[in-house]
Amino acid sequence: MSLEGLAVPLPTLFGSRGELDLARNARFARDLVDARVDHLFVLGSLGEFPLITDPERSRLVDLLVESASGRTDVWVGCGAPSTERAVSYAQAAESAGAEAVVAVPPYYLHPTPASVDRYYREIRAAISVPLLAYNIPALVGYALDPEFVHGLARDRVLAGIKDTSGTLASVEGFVRGAPSGFVVLPGDDALATDAIALGANGAVMGIANLVPTLCVELVAAAREKNAGRTAELQPLVNALVEVTRGAPFPSVIKFLAARLRGAEVGYRAPYDPLTLEEEERVLARLVPLEESLRRFLGR
């Protein structure tokens, strides 16, 4: 199975009382599949995974694997503060039909490097699908070191990494010296083109939830080294990233998915709908872009 190309980190959608809304999640996923994204990444940061109960997790993963209908594959975020829980999540994801598991290192309390090493090795030993690490130091509280990650890759523990560090230098660190076949995917949308030029194998792009065709075309152009096309598309992605900075994450992504794609979204406290003031601030940034985005939205 290829881990390359465009992976989309899905938001988790709720009903009017904050309950998990399976129908909304299924429709949202099917629309992305129709847009020909390469991978659906479920229960990542944008998916608000700490809010999801274990029974909800099971129902959601089952639903999204079914919604993908074999036309794309599903990756499931399985990182947890405890090794036992991460292993359990990974085994359940594989049993449900996930094609890969993505594991953020243990968070909140900071384990030793040796403990993080054992954490990934125990997840790997429990599953047969590929395991990707997830480097997001701003939320975990510490960064994964490229040499550490490459060591696990050489031992066939890790198949790749999603790097959401915020810097191109970090992505380059994971690319440089990586063993053959190791996949590096930037998780910062604004870095997609430059990261692929440095040797990344694709990108994980939250903006694809808003304008999926734009991101499909951008990643394809970058991988084909079509500089003219990426010079046209990457600035649009960057402008959308700036729009999202006008209000709190992850609610702003849901608001914009509703605005641009007509998606029916929903929220769970404490990540509430945007306030009127926040909506106005976001729309002030978005409106100048809407004409440029129209051709990617089929409107």
N, C-alpha and C positions, 0 to 999 in steps of 0.2 A: 504493500500500500504506500502511495506517495504522500508525504507530509508537506509537500511544497504548494505554493500558490497562495490564494486568499482565504484566510480563516476569519469568520465573523463571530465576535463575542456577543452572544444574544443577551438582550435584557430579559428579565423574568417579568411577566405581566400578571397583574392582579385584578380582582373585581372591585366593585364599589365599596365593599367592606374590608378590603385588604386580603381577601381569600385568593388562593391560587386559581387563576382562570385558565383552564386547559384549552378551551376553544380559542381564546385569544392567542395563546402561545402557539398553537398548531397553525393558525392562519398566518401568523407572523413568520414562522419558520418556512412554511410552504412558499410564501412570496419570495424569500431569499433563495430557496432552491430553484424556483422558476427563473431567477436572475442569474443562475449558473455560478454561484459562489462555490468554491472548492470544498470548504469545510464549515460546519456549524460548531462553534465552541460554546458549550452550555455550562452554566454555573461557574463563570469566572467573576471578576470584580464587577463588571457591568451587569452580570446576572444576579448580583446581590446574594451570593451564596451563603453568607453567614446568617441570613434571615430565613433560609429554607429549612424546614424540618425534615427529618429523615424520611417519613412517609411521603411528604411532598416531593422530595428529591427522586424517589423511586418512580412516582407517577410521572413527573416531568421528563425524566430521561426516557422512560418507555415511550411516552407520547412523541418526543422529538425524534427518536430513532424511527418510529413509524412514519412521522411526517416527512422525513427525509426520503423515504420510499426507495432507498438504494441509489438515488440520483446524486446524492452527495453523502459524505460521511459525517459522523457526529463525534466530537471530542468532548470529554467531560472533565470539568475541574474537580479534583479529588483531594486537594491539599487540606490539611487540618492541623490543629495544634498538637494532636497526639498521633503517633505512628499507627496505633491500633485502628483509630478511626479512619485515617487516610487509606490504610490497606483495605478496610471494609468497604469504603466508598469505591475504591478502584475495582475490587472484585465484583461489586454490584453493577458498576458501569459496564464492565466487560460482558457480564452475563446478559445485560439488557441489549447488547449489540453495539456498544461504543467501539469505534475503530482506533481510538487513542485516548490516553489519560494524560491530563495536564495537572501537575502538582506544584503548588506554591510551597515553599519550605515552611516548617512550623513557625507560627507567628505569635505575637504578644509576648510570651516569654522567649528569650533568645537561647537556643541550645548551642552546645559546642559544635565546631565543625565535624568532629568525629560522630556526634549524634545525628547531624544532618546527613552525613554519609550513610549511616545505618538506616535512617528513615527512607532514603531513596532506594537503597538496596532491598529493604524489606518489601516495599511496594513492588519493585521489579520482580522479586521472587514469587509474588502472589498472582501475577497476571502474565498473559502471553502477548497482549497488544502493546504497541509502542508507548513508552513513557517519556513525556517532555517535562523538563523543569520550567518553572515560571519565576523569573527574576523581576520583582517589583519592590525595590527597597523602600520607596516612600510609604508603602502600606505595611510591609512586613517588619520593617525596622532595621534590616541589615541586607546587604547585597550578597549574591552568590559570586564567587570568584571564578574567572574563566579557567584557571588552571585546575581548580577543584572540579568544575563541571566537565572539563575535557578528560580528567582522570576517570570519572564515572562513565563517560562515553566510551573511552577505550576499553573499559571492562564490560561494555555492552549493557550497562544499566540504563543510561539515558540515550534516547534517539534524537533529541533536539532540545531547544530551549526557546521559550517566548521571553524576550527581553524588553520589559517596560521600565527602563531605567531613566528615560528622558534624554539620553545623549547618544550621539552617533559613535563616540569613542567607545562606549560600552558595547554596542553592537559589534564594532570592529574587533574588540577584544575577544568576543566569543567566536567570531569568524576566523581570526588569525590563529593558526596552530590547531584548529579543530581536526579530529580524526576524520577519515574519509566517510562520507555518508551522513555525518552529523548535520542536522538541520537547525538553522538560526532564523528566527522570525522576529522582527521588531514589532513591539506592541504600541508604538507611538506613531500615529498616522502621518504626521508631518515628516517622518524620517523614511517613509516607505521607499521612495525612489533612490535616495542616496544609500540606504542600507543594502538594497538589492544590487546596486552598482558595486558595492564593496564585497559582495559575495553572499548576502542573505538569500534565502531560498523562496521568499515570498513575504507576506506581512499579515499581521492580525490587526484588523481595522474596525474600530467601533463606528466610524463614519459610514461604513457600509450598511449599517442599519437605517441610515437616512437616505442615501443615494447609492444603492448597491451596484448599479450598472457603472457608475463613475469609478468605483473602486475595482471592480472586475477589470475594466479597461486599463486602469492605471497599472495594476500589478502585471497584467499581461504585457503592456508596453515596456515596463521596466525590465521584465525578464527577457524580452526580445531586444533590449538595448535600443529602443526607439526613442532617441533623445528628443526629437521634435514633439512626439506625442506626450511624453512625460512632462515636457516643459509647458504644455497646454493644460494638462490634467492636475498635476501636483499643486499648483497654486490654488485651484478650486478646492481641493481637499484642505489645504492649509487655511483657506478663508473660512471653511466650515468648522475647522478646529477652533478658530478664534470666536466663531459664533457660540460654540458650546461653552466657552469660558465666561459667558455672560450670566451663568446661573449654576446652581449646584448640580454636581454629578451624583448619581446617574439620572436624576429626574429630568435634566435638560435633554438627554438623548431621547427619552420617551416623548417629551413634548414636541421635539423636532420631528420624530418619526410620525407622529400624528399630523403635524402640520404639512410635511413634505410628501408623505406616502399615504395619508389617510388611515394610518394604522390605528386600531382600537387598543389603547394602552391602559395601564392601571398601576396603582401605587400601593406600597405597604409602608406604614410608619416605621421608623422616623423619616423615611425618604419620601416626603410628601410631594404633591403637585406644586408646580411653581406658583409663587404669588403673582398677583397682577403686575406688580412692579418688575419682577423678574421676567415675566413674559414680555413686557414692553421693551425691556433692555435687550432681550434675545432677538425679538423681531426687528428692532432697529438695526441690528447687525445683519440679520438674514435678508431682509427685503431687497437690498441692493444686489444680492446674489441670485435671487429667484429666477430671473430671466435666463441667466447662464446655466442654471441647473435644470431648466424645464426639459431640455432635450434628453436628459438622462432619466427623467421620471415618466416619460411617455405621456406628457400632458401638452 
